[in-house]
Amino acid sequence: MSAAQDPNIPDFCDVLVIGGGPAGLAAALSTPSTLNVVVVERRELPSRKACDGILTPTTVRTLGTLGINPATDLGGLPLPTMQVIDRDNDRTWQVPLSGHLGVNRLGLDDCLRRRFLARPGAVFLEQTRALGFTTSVAGHRLELLRAGQRASIRTRHLVDATGALSWSRRRTGQAGPCAVALQACYPAQGPCPRFDWIFDRSATPYYLWAIHTGEDLKLGGVFPLRAGRHGW
Ligand SMILES: Cc1cc2nc3c(=O)[nH]c(=O)nc-3n(C[C@H](O)[C@H](O)[C@H](O)COP(=O)(O)OP(=O)(O)OC[C@H]3O[C@@H](n4cnc5c(N)ncnc54)[C@H](O)[C@@H]3O)c2cc1C
């Protein structure tokens, strides 16, 4: 079925972003306003995601460059301290945080989407799944599935912002990861518990660790990714 048969789907755009999460919307908002940008998102919105809603100082700064002040626009509250409760090893640490804010993740996604939609010509297509793309000298053509109908959009720039398991990696023949490892390092000193990070193997199937070296505290984990899933 041709794209022209769905009036919501343009034939062509300058930038086509796959994935309407924070990365995709931040990329869309970062493009010059003279370009017309389309974002496609396979989920129906609002969509809940596994997220603690913690913004690091870098994230706060990045949102600032997009014109978003998390304290005023998202009701962000300061998170002065994280408490790590390591039930596996029967230990607890208090980790002071500086410049971290706690926000509602749904509110963050919604704020980014509204900012994007305020741009002239912005198109956000939810419940629209990217199926595959072809590339030629003229640009890219993305195949889509929306409401059970196939369609396509031509674009000059294609951005993959599909999250932890990159969709385009599989389309380009590269193997996707089978697990994602994360590690954070904090100075292990200071008072005041507020945000709790709990390590407990009896409560989670993930492999998590908390290592106290004496000078700092390393927190990490390995999260297995299930085949056929795009994200968490
Ligand atoms: C338990 C947990 C706690 C976390 N806590 C925090 C935290 O406190 N602070 C923090 O900053 N981060 C946290 N994260 C990480 C955070 O959730 C992710 O880093 C963030 O969502 C990544 O944003 P993204 O835009 O890259 O990906 P996503 O939010 O995953 O967005 C990708 C989007 O692409 C869409 N998509 C995928 N495939 C297709 C397709 N074929 N066609 C169309 N659309 C597609 C998906 O539906 C999805 O909406 C946490 C994660 C977990 C698991």
The ligand as an SDF file (V2000), in Angstrom:
LIG
                    3D

 53 58  0  0  0  0  0  0  0  0999 V2000
   15.3090   -0.1890   35.9580 C   0  0  0  0  0  0  0  0  0  0  0  0
   15.7650    1.0040   35.1610 C   0  0  0  0  0  0  0  0  0  0  0  0
   15.8960    2.2240   35.7840 C   0  0  0  0  0  0  0  0  0  0  0  0
   16.3490    3.3250   35.0620 C   0  0  0  0  0  0  0  0  0  0  0  0
   16.4670    4.5190   35.6990 N   0  0  0  0  0  0  0  0  0  0  0  0
   16.9260    5.5860   35.0140 C   0  0  0  0  0  0  0  0  0  0  0  0
   17.0640    6.8460   35.6540 C   0  0  0  0  0  0  0  0  0  0  0  0
   16.7820    6.9810   36.8380 O   0  0  0  0  0  0  0  0  0  0  0  0
   17.5050    7.9080   34.9260 N   0  0  0  0  0  0  0  0  0  0  0  0
   17.8330    7.7670   33.5910 C   0  0  0  0  0  0  0  0  0  0  0  0
   18.2510    8.7510   32.9860 O   0  0  0  0  0  0  0  0  0  0  0  0
   17.7030    6.5790   32.9660 N   0  0  0  0  0  0  0  0  0  0  0  0
   17.2620    5.5010   33.6380 C   0  0  0  0  0  0  0  0  0  0  0  0
   17.1130    4.3160   33.0160 N   0  0  0  0  0  0  0  0  0  0  0  0
   17.4830    4.2110   31.6080 C   0  0  0  0  0  0  0  0  0  0  0  0
   16.4310    4.9010   30.7500 C   0  0  0  0  0  0  0  0  0  0  0  0
   15.1740    4.3330   30.8900 O   0  0  0  0  0  0  0  0  0  0  0  0
   16.9240    4.7690   29.3110 C   0  0  0  0  0  0  0  0  0  0  0  0
   18.2670    5.1080   29.2680 O   0  0  0  0  0  0  0  0  0  0  0  0
   16.1650    5.7110   28.4080 C   0  0  0  0  0  0  0  0  0  0  0  0
   14.8310    5.3090   28.3050 O   0  0  0  0  0  0  0  0  0  0  0  0
   16.8110    5.6270   27.0500 C   0  0  0  0  0  0  0  0  0  0  0  0
   16.1340    6.5320   26.1990 O   0  0  0  0  0  0  0  0  0  0  0  0
   16.1280    6.2450   24.6620 P   0  0  0  0  0  0  0  0  0  0  0  0
   15.3420    7.3370   24.0110 O   0  0  0  0  0  0  0  0  0  0  0  0
   17.5050    5.9570   24.1820 O   0  0  0  0  0  0  0  0  0  0  0  0
   15.3850    4.8340   24.5490 O   0  0  0  0  0  0  0  0  0  0  0  0
   13.8550    4.4660   24.8490 P   0  0  0  0  0  0  0  0  0  0  0  0
   13.2690    5.3040   25.9240 O   0  0  0  0  0  0  0  0  0  0  0  0
   13.8440    2.9790   25.0050 O   0  0  0  0  0  0  0  0  0  0  0  0
   13.1370    4.8710   23.4810 O   0  0  0  0  0  0  0  0  0  0  0  0
   13.2820    4.1010   22.3040 C   0  0  0  0  0  0  0  0  0  0  0  0
   11.9350    4.1090   21.6190 C   0  0  0  0  0  0  0  0  0  0  0  0
   12.0720    3.4930   20.3520 O   0  0  0  0  0  0  0  0  0  0  0  0
   10.8450    2.8210   20.0820 C   0  0  0  0  0  0  0  0  0  0  0  0
   11.1060    1.8220   19.0580 N   0  0  0  0  0  0  0  0  0  0  0  0
   11.8910    0.7190   19.1450 C   0  0  0  0  0  0  0  0  0  0  0  0
   11.8760    0.0400   17.9840 N   0  0  0  0  0  0  0  0  0  0  0  0
   11.0620    0.7200   17.1370 C   0  0  0  0  0  0  0  0  0  0  0  0
   10.6440    0.5180   15.7890 C   0  0  0  0  0  0  0  0  0  0  0  0
   11.0520   -0.5450   15.0540 N   0  0  0  0  0  0  0  0  0  0  0  0
    9.8070    1.4250   15.2210 N   0  0  0  0  0  0  0  0  0  0  0  0
    9.3760    2.5080   15.9300 C   0  0  0  0  0  0  0  0  0  0  0  0
    9.7350    2.7420   17.2240 N   0  0  0  0  0  0  0  0  0  0  0  0
   10.5760    1.8650   17.8170 C   0  0  0  0  0  0  0  0  0  0  0  0
   10.4730    2.1990   21.4380 C   0  0  0  0  0  0  0  0  0  0  0  0
    9.0850    1.9030   21.5160 O   0  0  0  0  0  0  0  0  0  0  0  0
   10.8890    3.3060   22.3990 C   0  0  0  0  0  0  0  0  0  0  0  0
    9.8200    4.1590   22.7830 O   0  0  0  0  0  0  0  0  0  0  0  0
   16.6540    3.2030   33.6960 C   0  0  0  0  0  0  0  0  0  0  0  0
   16.5030    1.9690   33.0660 C   0  0  0  0  0  0  0  0  0  0  0  0
   16.0740    0.8740   33.7790 C   0  0  0  0  0  0  0  0  0  0  0  0
   15.9440   -0.4460   33.0810 C   0  0  0  0  0  0  0  0  0  0  0  0
  1  2  1  0
  2  3  1  0
  2 52  2  0
  3  4  2  0
  4  5  1  0
  4 50  1  0
  5  6  2  0
  6  7  1  0
  6 13  1  0
  7  8  2  0
  7  9  1  0
  9 10  1  0
 10 11  2  0
 10 12  1  0
 12 13  2  0
 13 14  1  0
 14 15  1  0
 14 50  1  0
 15 16  1  0
 16 17  1  0
 16 18  1  0
 18 19  1  0
 18 20  1  0
 20 21  1  0
 20 22  1  0
 22 23  1  0
 23 24  1  0
 24 25  2  0
 24 26  1  0
 24 27  1  0
 27 28  1  0
 28 29  2  0
 28 30  1  0
 28 31  1  0
 31 32  1  0
 32 33  1  0
 33 34  1  0
 33 48  1  0
 34 35  1  0
 35 36  1  0
 35 46  1  0
 36 37  1  0
 36 45  1  0
 37 38  2  0
 38 39  1  0
 39 40  1  0
 39 45  2  0
 40 41  1  0
 40 42  2  0
 42 43  1  0
 43 44  2  0
 44 45  1  0
 46 47  1  0
 46 48  1  0
 48 49  1  0
 50 51  2  0
 51 52  1  0
 52 53  1  0
M  END
$$$$
